[in-house]
Amino acid sequence: MSEKRTIEEAKQWTELHKNELLAAMKENKDCKHLSGLPVMVNLWNAGCWLNHRLAEAGATSDEISSIGFAHGQRSFANDPYKVAVDYVNEYETNKSVQDKPGVALAEDVVQTLSTHEGGE
């Protein structure tokens, strides 16, 4: 894909699929109790769009899982749609994403949060 994905595109896709996304969230035993929290619904929806686009771009299930976990971590300090769009654009360009889930990413997120809160 030569054109970059946008947050608007991701949100439009979410709006078109909102009923099935919410139903899937409520059916997921690990997430159903979070379906009443708007921030978690937002994260879930952005993650579903991310998974959908990665699959379309030819990502393997292992890549989708790894990128999905990184998305969850990175979204702790950022807009989940922005993170999802950035990851899809990066994957479509490079067939990989630089962020990997784990301690290093968690430390980077904490550093980002402390910088935003005026810390060092």
C-alpha positions in Angstrom: 0.0 0.0 0.0 1.5 3.3 -1.1 -0.8 5.6 0.9 -0.3 5.8 4.6 -3.1 4.7 6.9 -4.8 7.3 9.0 -6.5 7.6 12.4 -9.6 8.7 10.7 -9.6 5.5 8.6 -9.2 3.4 11.7 -12.0 5.1 13.5 -14.3 4.8 10.5 -13.6 1.1 10.4 -14.3 0.8 14.1 -17.6 2.7 13.7 -18.7 0.3 10.9 -17.9 -2.7 13.1 -18.7 -1.4 16.6 -21.5 -3.8 17.3 -19.5 -6.9 16.4 -16.4 -5.6 18.2 -18.4 -5.0 21.4 -20.0 -8.4 21.2 -16.6 -10.0 20.7 -15.2 -8.1 23.7 -18.1 -9.2 25.9 -17.6 -12.9 24.7 -13.9 -12.8 25.6 -13.5 -14.2 29.1 -10.4 -12.1 29.7 -12.0 -8.8 28.6 -15.8 -9.0 29.1 -15.5 -7.3 32.5 -13.7 -4.3 30.9 -16.5 -3.7 28.3 -18.0 -0.9 30.5 -14.8 1.1 30.6 -14.5 3.5 27.6 -10.7 3.6 27.7 -10.6 -0.2 27.4 -13.2 -0.3 24.6 -11.1 2.2 22.7 -8.0 0.1 23.2 -9.9 -3.1 22.1 -11.3 -1.4 19.0 -8.0 0.1 17.9 -6.3 -3.3 18.5 -9.0 -5.1 16.4 -8.4 -2.7 13.5 -4.6 -3.2 13.9 -5.0 -7.0 13.8 -7.3 -6.8 10.8 -4.9 -4.6 8.8 -1.8 -6.6 9.8 -3.6 -9.8 8.6 -4.4 -8.1 5.3 -0.8 -7.1 5.0 0.3 -10.7 5.3 1.5 -10.7 8.9 1.8 -14.1 10.5 -0.2 -14.9 13.6 3.0 -14.7 15.7 3.7 -11.2 14.3 0.2 -10.1 14.9 0.3 -11.3 18.5 3.7 -9.7 19.2 2.7 -6.4 17.6 -0.6 -6.5 19.4 1.1 -6.9 22.8 3.4 -4.0 21.9 0.3 -2.0 20.9 -1.2 -2.6 24.4 2.0 -1.5 26.1 2.7 1.6 23.9 -1.0 2.6 24.2 -0.6 3.0 27.9 1.1 6.4 27.2 -0.4 7.2 23.9 -3.7 7.3 21.9 -4.3 3.6 20.9 -5.5 4.6 17.4 -2.3 6.6 16.8 -0.2 3.6 17.9 -2.2 1.2 15.8 -1.9 3.4 12.7 1.8 3.9 13.3 2.4 0.2 13.6 0.3 -0.7 10.5 2.1 1.9 8.4 5.5 0.7 9.7 4.5 -3.0 9.0 3.2 -2.2 5.5 6.5 -0.4 4.7 9.0 -2.7 6.4 7.2 -6.0 6.9 8.1 -5.6 10.6 7.7 -3.3 13.6 10.6 -2.0 15.6 8.8 -2.1 19.0 8.9 -5.5 20.7 6.7 -6.2 23.8 8.6 -6.6 27.0 10.7 -4.8 29.6 12.5 -2.4 27.2 9.2 -1.2 25.8 7.7 -0.9 29.2 10.7 1.2 30.4 10.3 3.4 27.3 6.6 3.9 28.1 7.4 4.8 31.7 10.0 7.3 30.5 7.4 8.8 28.1 4.9 9.1 30.9 7.4 10.7 33.3 8.5 13.2 30.6 4.8 14.2 30.0 4.3 14.6 33.7 7.3 16.9 34.1 9.6 14.2 35.4 13.1 13.5 34.3 
